[in-house]
Amino acid sequence: MGMALDELARSAIAALLHATGESQTDLAVALGVSQAQVSRRQSGAAVWSLADCEAVAAHYGITAHDLLAGPTRAAEALPAERRRVPGRHVPGARSAVVDGGV
């Protein structure tokens, strides 16, 4: 048996956050909720409602069906312009480059 829907949603959202380089805070702002609410939903302490899933999917430019199909499908459905590209600044995303003091 596969994952439960709540697990699929959490893992798909985690994959989308990673693929776009967004933080939970970025997603929270887009959804109009607090980062703590996103964190609770992502940790499993609270669940993503269907309305939440629709809002998340719309934010990433995918369908709720793609989101609930799991992380692979959600990431594959992500529009190219939403994908993290090395060197492109994503507002709110932490930089992986460390300044060597130069």
N, C-alpha and C positions, 0 to 999 in steps of 0.2 A: 504494500500500500504506500502511496505517496505522502507528501507532506499535507498537513491540514491547511485550509485557506489562510488562516492567520499567519502561519509560518511562511507560506508562499509570499504573502504580501510583505512581511518583514524582510525576507531575503531578497525579494525583487527591489524593494526600496533601497536596501543597502547596496545592491548592485548598481542602481541608478545614481545614488549619491557618489559612489566610487567612479563610475563611468563619466560623470559630468564634472567631478571635482568639487561638488557642492558639499557644504557642511549641513549638519542637522539644523543649525541656526538659519542658514539660507533657505532650507525647505520650510522651516517654521514661519519665516517672514512671508514667503510666497503663499502659505496656507492661512495666514492670519492667526496663528496659534503661537504658544511659547515654545522655546527650545526644549524645555522640560517635558512638555506634552509629547513632542516628537520622540524624545528620549524614552519616555515611559512606553510608548507604543512600540518602539524599536526593540526595547528590552523584553517585551512581552508582559509587562506589568499592567498595560492597558491594551486594548485592541484597536486596530484600524477599522472604522466603520466602512460600509459600502460607499457612503457619501465621501468619506475621507479618501478612499481609494480612487474614486472618480476625480476628486480634486488633485490628488497626486499625479494621476495619469495625465490629466489636462496640463498640469504644470510642466511635465516632461514631454508633452506632445505625442503621447501614445494613448491607446485605448485602455479602458479598465480591464478588458478581457486579456490584453497583452500583459498588464501588470499582474493579474491574478493567475496567469499561466506560469509564473515563476521567474527567477532571475535571468535565466538564459533568454527566454522569449522577450522579457522586458528590455534587456540590454540590446538585443538584436533589433527591436522596434524603435529604439531611441533614434531620433533624427540626427543625421551627421553633424548638423550645426550645433547640437547640444552636447556633443562628445567633447571630452577634455582633449585638448591638443597641446603637446609640449610647447611651452613658450607663450601660450595664450593666457592672459589673465582672466580668471574667473572671480567675479566679485565675491568676497568673503572666504574664498578658498585659501588654505594655507599653502605657502610656497614650499616646494620640495628642495629648492636651491638654497644653499647656504652661502652667504656672502663671506668670502675669504678675507675681508677687510681691505680689499683693493678699491 
